[in-house]
Structure formats: C-alpha cells, structure tokens
Amino acid sequence: MANRRKRKGRLIVAAMLVLVGLFPAAAVGQDVVDAAYASTREYLARFRDLLAEEKKTFEFFGSNGRVRKTRVVESNFIVYELGGGEGTAAEYRHVLRVDGKAVEKAELRSQEFFEKLVTLGSSRKELEKLQNESTRFDEGMRINGFTLFQAVALSPKIRGVMAFRQSEDEAISGRAVVRLDYEQKAESPYITINRGLTTGEEPVVSFEIEDRSREPFNERLRGSLWIEAETSRVLREVRELSVQPKGFAQPVIISRVVLEYQPSEFGINTPAKITHEFFTLVRKQQRSEPDVRAVFEYTRFSRPDVDVKADEPRKP
C-alpha cells in the first residue's frame, strides 16, 4: 500500500506492508508480549466485514509552518475481503461528502464500481482499484491500510533489530494498561527509505521522500504500545520513523502515526482515530518541517446487511 502526495515538485510516498505477521520479543516480560501477540492475531481474524462512518481531515502546511489548506472527506468505511480465497482484507471508502458538499451520484458510482471489481479475478488488481477509488479526493495523498494491522514493530522480520522495554503501568479512560516501548537499534532491509524492495520481499515499513540522495538515510523506527492489562488488546500505538543522513548531528522525524482504538461488540478494539503526520527533510538546516497532517475519525463499527467480499454479495 502506498501513500502519495505531490506539492511544489515534491513527491512523498509512504508504504506499509499489507500482510504483517507478529512475534513476541524476548527482551521484555515474555507473558506480556505473548498475550499482546495473540490479541493482534485475533484482531487480524475478526476485523472483517465491518462498517463505520469515517471522516478524513487533511491539513497541508506552508513553508511558514502554518496550515495553508484543508480538505475534509466523509465516507462509509468498509473492511472488504478480497477474492482469491486468501482471506486478505482491504479498506474501501464509499465517499459521500467532500468539504461538506455531497458527491453526485455516489450510490450509482458505488454499485457500478463493485460490479466491475468482482470481475477482475486478481487480489492485487482489486486492491489497487480499491485504493484508487477510496483516495480520489485526497489531494494526491494515498494513505491506506493503517486500520488493518497492529503493532508492526513486532513483525518477525524486524524484531531482531528492536529493543523493547516495559514501562510502568498506566491507565487510559479508566482502563489499566501496560506500556511497551520499542526502538530500532540496527539497520534492517525491511525498514526502508527510498530503497523499495531490497530483499525480494515486501518491507514492513517503507517510506519514500523527494530527497534523491544515494547516501544512507540511517532510518530508524521507534514507538510505544499501550496494551490493556485485562484483555491484552492494543488500545493505543505511537509509531515514529526518523532519519539521520550523513552530516546530521542528530536524527530528525519524517513520519509520526498515532493509532487510537475503541471497544466493540466483536471481541476486539476497533479503530477510533488515526493521526498521520508527514515531515519534509530540510538538509541545509539539518531538520525536518511539517508537510501534511491527516486525521481519520471513526464512529462505532457495525456489521453491514450483506457480506463484504469479492464473491457475489449474499444475505447473511
């Protein structure tokens, strides 16, 4: 999945792995991490065929650090199961309003879209078409997949380069939580900037920026997980990606994502709010500056009246 944005000749692309596996880390309390891992696997299995209202708010920053433009996109958000029998989910957004104005013939467009989608015969083609349709009003941004997977830092592909630390217990909205901090300590071919595929496999975290230097960016991932003490479900996550190119005295941030979850009737915590901030690298000043902030807000999730998958829709 890819997030794209073009402004004044700048191209920003952020990508995450569509299929993420999780694995416990031995450097912290094994029971805590094992239980959290199990809950994320349960999330993957249960976050299917669900529906919510979504409000996306984009804020585009000028060179003075102030917001120069906003865009608000309101949609019916659906977790859609791709065809092919692989059990893979994707995000679909049936856009209803843009900046408060209703989208013309939205229902007809959605019907015709799905009639074409089920004929594609390829999960990859379906995914690409879903992403294009869902982001067509997003001012060139392509942000997809953040609702689908939790705790990418625990992926077996990168756990060996992560240092984990369990912090003191906290509370969120009256619920006791365990905080698990993580920080990347060494280079990984699965965490990349401007490198694309380096191993023949999809990276876990991939980010592309306008800067075309061939020198290493020394990219590093860090963040925190807040895990419910009673259920071991992820309640909140903060994920940051930083770089330290040659000559930089210290790392600078280029991406920050905050994921917040809410209780549901489906035995999992479902997304409530996702905030993704993009930063532009300014080499001369050895710093980064805000470029775009995207905020995704969700109502409570429910089951739609029909199965949401690439097969012929049927009554449940």
C-alpha positions as CSV (number, residue, x, y, z in Angstrom):
1,M,0.0,0.0,0.0
2,A,1.3,3.5,-0.7
3,N,0.7,7.0,0.4
4,R,1.5,9.6,-2.2
5,R,1.5,13.3,-2.2
6,K,2.9,15.9,-4.6
7,R,3.5,19.5,-3.8
8,K,5.7,22.1,-5.4
9,G,7.7,19.3,-7.1
10,R,8.0,17.2,-4.0
11,L,6.9,13.6,-4.0
12,I,6.2,11.9,-0.8
13,V,5.4,8.2,-0.7
14,A,4.9,6.2,2.5
15,A,4.2,2.5,2.3
16,M,3.4,-0.3,4.8
17,L,3.3,-4.0,4.4
18,V,-0.3,-5.2,3.5
19,L,0.3,-8.5,5.3
20,V,2.0,-8.3,8.7
21,G,2.9,-11.1,11.0
22,L,3.6,-10.5,14.7
23,F,6.0,-12.3,17.0
24,P,6.8,-11.8,20.7
25,A,10.1,-10.2,21.8
26,A,12.3,-11.9,24.4
27,A,13.8,-8.7,25.8
28,V,10.7,-7.8,27.9
29,G,8.2,-9.7,30.0
30,Q,7.5,-12.7,27.8
31,D,4.0,-13.2,29.1
32,V,3.0,-9.6,28.3
33,V,4.3,-9.8,24.8
34,D,2.9,-13.3,24.1
35,A,-0.5,-12.2,25.2
36,A,-0.3,-9.0,23.1
37,Y,0.8,-11.0,20.1
38,A,-2.2,-13.3,20.5
39,S,-4.6,-10.4,20.6
40,T,-3.2,-8.9,17.4
41,R,-3.7,-12.2,15.7
42,E,-7.3,-12.2,16.9
43,Y,-7.7,-8.7,15.6
44,L,-6.5,-9.8,12.1
45,A,-9.1,-12.6,12.1
46,R,-12.0,-10.6,13.4
47,F,-11.5,-7.2,11.7
48,R,-13.5,-8.3,8.6
49,D,-16.8,-7.3,7.0
50,L,-17.3,-4.3,9.3
51,L,-18.7,-0.8,8.6
52,A,-18.3,2.6,10.1
53,E,-18.6,6.3,9.2
54,E,-15.2,7.8,8.5
55,K,-14.1,11.5,8.5
56,K,-10.7,12.3,7.0
57,T,-9.3,15.8,7.6
58,F,-6.2,16.8,5.7
59,E,-4.1,19.8,6.7
60,F,-1.4,21.0,4.3
61,F,1.3,23.1,5.7
62,G,3.1,26.0,4.1
63,S,6.8,26.9,4.4
64,N,5.9,29.1,7.3
65,G,4.7,26.2,9.3
66,R,1.0,27.3,9.1
67,V,-1.9,25.4,7.6
68,R,-2.4,26.7,4.1
69,K,-5.2,24.4,3.0
70,T,-7.6,21.8,4.4
71,R,-9.7,19.0,2.8
72,V,-12.4,17.0,4.6
73,V,-13.6,13.8,3.1
74,E,-16.6,11.9,4.7
75,S,-17.2,8.3,3.7
76,N,-18.8,5.0,4.6
77,F,-15.8,2.9,5.5
78,I,-15.9,-0.8,4.8
79,V,-13.4,-3.6,5.7
80,Y,-13.6,-5.5,2.4
81,E,-12.5,-9.1,1.9
82,L,-10.6,-9.6,-1.3
83,G,-11.3,-12.5,-3.7
84,G,-9.0,-15.5,-4.3
85,G,-9.7,-17.4,-1.1
86,E,-6.7,-15.8,0.6
87,G,-8.7,-14.2,3.4
88,T,-7.0,-10.9,2.8
89,A,-8.8,-7.7,3.8
90,A,-8.7,-4.2,2.3
91,E,-10.1,-0.8,3.0
92,Y,-12.9,0.6,0.9
93,R,-14.3,4.1,1.3
94,H,-17.6,5.0,-0.3
95,V,-17.2,8.8,-0.4
96,L,-20.3,10.7,0.4
97,R,-19.2,14.3,1.0
98,V,-16.1,16.4,0.2
99,D,-15.7,19.7,2.1
100,G,-19.3,19.5,3.2
101,K,-20.6,19.0,-0.4
102,A,-22.4,15.8,-1.4
103,V,-20.8,13.7,-4.1
104,E,-23.1,13.5,-7.1
105,K,-24.5,10.0,-7.9
106,A,-22.4,8.4,-5.2
107,E,-24.7,5.4,-4.8
108,L,-24.7,4.7,-8.6
109,R,-21.0,5.0,-8.7
110,S,-20.5,2.6,-5.9
111,Q,-22.8,0.0,-7.5
112,E,-21.0,0.2,-10.8
113,F,-17.6,0.1,-9.1
114,F,-18.4,-3.2,-7.3
115,E,-19.9,-4.7,-10.5
116,K,-16.5,-4.2,-12.2
117,L,-14.4,-5.1,-9.1
118,V,-15.8,-8.7,-8.9
119,T,-14.7,-9.4,-12.5
120,L,-11.0,-8.6,-12.0
121,G,-10.0,-12.0,-10.8
122,S,-6.9,-10.8,-9.0
123,S,-6.5,-9.7,-5.4
124,R,-3.7,-7.3,-6.4
125,K,-5.8,-5.7,-9.1
126,E,-8.7,-5.5,-6.7
127,L,-6.5,-3.8,-4.0
128,E,-5.2,-1.2,-6.5
129,K,-8.7,-0.4,-7.7
130,L,-10.0,-0.1,-4.1
131,Q,-7.2,2.2,-3.2
132,N,-7.6,4.4,-6.2
133,E,-11.3,4.7,-5.7
134,S,-11.0,5.4,-2.0
135,T,-8.4,8.2,-2.3
136,R,-9.6,10.0,-5.4
137,F,-10.5,13.2,-3.4
138,D,-7.4,13.2,-1.2
139,E,-5.3,15.8,-3.0
140,G,-2.8,13.3,-4.2
141,M,-2.4,11.6,-0.8
142,R,-2.6,7.8,-0.7
143,I,-2.9,6.6,2.9
144,N,-4.1,3.0,3.1
145,G,-4.0,0.1,5.5
146,F,-3.5,1.6,8.9
147,T,-6.8,0.2,10.2
148,L,-5.9,-3.4,9.2
149,F,-2.8,-4.2,11.2
150,Q,-1.5,-3.5,14.7
151,A,2.0,-3.4,16.2
152,V,4.2,-3.6,13.1
153,A,7.3,-3.4,15.3
154,L,6.7,-6.9,16.5
155,S,6.9,-8.4,12.9
156,P,9.2,-11.4,12.8
157,K,11.1,-9.7,10.0
158,I,12.3,-6.8,12.2
159,R,12.1,-8.0,15.9
160,G,15.8,-8.9,15.9
161,V,16.8,-5.2,15.4
162,M,14.3,-3.9,18.0
163,A,15.0,-3.2,21.7
164,F,11.9,-3.5,23.8
165,R,11.2,-2.0,27.3
166,Q,8.2,-2.4,29.5
167,S,7.3,0.9,31.3
168,E,5.3,1.4,34.4
169,D,1.6,0.5,34.2
170,E,-0.7,3.4,33.3
171,A,-4.5,3.9,32.7
172,I,-6.4,5.1,29.7
173,S,-10.1,6.1,30.0
174,G,-10.1,4.2,33.4
175,R,-8.7,1.0,31.9
176,A,-5.4,-0.3,33.3
177,V,-2.8,-0.7,30.5
178,V,0.8,-1.9,30.1
179,R,3.1,0.3,28.1
180,L,5.6,-1.3,25.8
181,D,8.3,0.9,24.3
182,Y,10.4,-0.1,21.3
183,E,13.4,1.3,19.4
184,Q,15.3,0.1,16.3
185,K,18.9,-0.4,17.1
186,A,20.4,-1.5,13.8
187,E,19.7,-1.3,10.1
188,S,17.0,-3.6,8.6
189,P,16.3,-4.3,4.9
190,Y,12.6,-4.4,5.9
191,I,12.6,-0.7,7.2
192,T,13.5,1.4,4.2
193,I,13.5,4.9,2.8
194,N,13.8,5.4,-1.0
195,R,15.0,1.8,-1.4
196,G,11.9,-0.1,-2.3
197,L,12.3,-3.8,-2.3
198,T,15.7,-4.8,-1.1
199,T,15.3,-8.5,-0.3
200,G,12.7,-9.7,-2.9
201,E,10.1,-9.5,-0.1
202,E,7.8,-6.7,0.9
203,P,9.2,-4.4,3.6
204,V,7.4,-3.9,6.9
205,V,7.8,-0.2,6.7
206,S,8.8,1.7,3.5
207,F,8.9,5.4,3.0
208,E,9.8,7.5,0.0
209,I,10.7,11.2,0.0
210,E,11.6,13.8,-2.6
211,D,15.3,13.7,-1.5
212,R,17.1,11.6,-4.0
213,S,20.5,11.3,-2.3
214,R,22.1,7.9,-2.7
215,E,23.7,8.1,0.7
216,P,22.2,6.1,3.5
217,F,19.4,7.8,5.5
218,N,20.1,5.7,8.6
219,E,16.3,5.3,9.1
220,R,15.1,4.1,12.5
221,L,11.7,3.1,13.8
222,R,10.6,3.8,17.4
223,G,7.4,4.0,19.3
224,S,5.1,2.7,22.1
225,L,2.2,0.3,22.5
226,W,-0.4,0.6,25.2
227,I,-1.9,-2.8,26.0
228,E,-4.9,-3.5,28.1
229,A,-3.9,-5.3,31.2
230,E,-7.1,-7.4,31.4
231,T,-7.5,-8.4,27.7
232,S,-4.0,-7.8,26.3
233,R,-5.6,-5.9,23.4
234,V,-3.8,-2.9,21.9
235,L,-5.5,0.3,22.9
236,R,-3.1,2.9,21.6
237,E,0.1,3.0,19.5
238,V,2.5,5.7,18.6
239,R,4.9,5.0,15.7
240,E,7.7,7.3,14.5
241,L,10.2,7.0,11.7
242,S,13.3,9.1,11.8
243,V,16.4,9.6,9.6
244,Q,20.0,10.7,10.3
245,P,21.7,11.4,6.9
246,K,25.5,11.9,6.8
247,G,26.4,15.2,8.4
248,F,23.3,15.4,10.6
249,A,24.1,15.9,14.3
250,Q,21.0,14.0,15.4
251,P,18.0,12.1,14.0
252,V,15.0,14.0,12.6
253,I,11.5,12.8,12.3
254,I,9.8,12.3,8.9
255,S,6.7,10.3,9.9
256,R,4.6,10.0,13.0
257,V,1.5,7.9,13.4
258,V,-0.8,7.7,16.4
259,L,-3.5,5.0,16.4
260,E,-6.3,5.0,19.0
261,Y,-8.8,2.2,19.4
262,Q,-12.2,1.8,21.0
263,P,-14.1,-1.1,22.5
264,S,-16.5,-3.0,20.2
265,E,-19.1,-5.8,20.4
266,F,-16.8,-8.0,18.2
267,G,-14.3,-9.1,20.8
268,I,-11.6,-6.6,19.5
269,N,-10.8,-3.0,19.9
270,T,-11.6,-1.2,16.6
271,P,-10.1,2.0,15.3
272,A,-11.4,5.2,16.7
273,K,-8.8,7.8,15.5
274,I,-5.7,7.7,13.4
275,T,-3.4,10.7,13.0
276,H,-0.6,10.6,10.4
277,E,1.9,13.4,10.2
278,F,4.3,13.8,7.3
279,F,7.5,15.8,7.5
280,T,9.8,17.2,4.8
281,L,13.6,16.8,5.1
282,V,15.5,20.1,5.0
283,R,19.1,19.2,4.6
284,K,20.7,22.6,4.8
285,Q,19.3,23.2,8.2
286,Q,19.6,19.6,9.3
287,R,16.0,19.4,10.3
288,S,12.5,18.4,9.1
289,E,9.4,20.6,8.9
290,P,5.7,19.7,8.9
291,D,4.2,19.0,5.5
292,V,0.8,17.2,5.9
293,R,-1.3,16.1,8.8
294,A,-4.1,13.5,8.1
295,V,-6.7,12.7,10.8
296,F,-9.0,9.7,10.4
297,E,-12.0,9.6,12.8
298,Y,-14.4,6.6,13.0
299,T,-17.8,6.0,14.6
300,R,-18.5,2.7,16.3
301,F,-18.2,-0.2,13.9
302,S,-21.1,-2.5,12.9
303,R,-21.9,-5.4,10.6
304,P,-23.4,-4.4,7.2
305,D,-26.5,-6.1,5.9
306,V,-24.6,-8.2,3.3
307,D,-21.2,-9.9,3.3
308,V,-18.5,-7.5,2.1
309,K,-16.2,-9.6,-0.2
310,A,-15.3,-10.1,-3.8
311,D,-17.6,-13.0,-4.2
312,E,-21.2,-12.4,-5.2
313,P,-22.8,-10.5,-2.2
314,R,-25.3,-12.6,-0.3
315,K,-27.6,-12.1,2.6
316,P,-26.1,-13.3,5.9
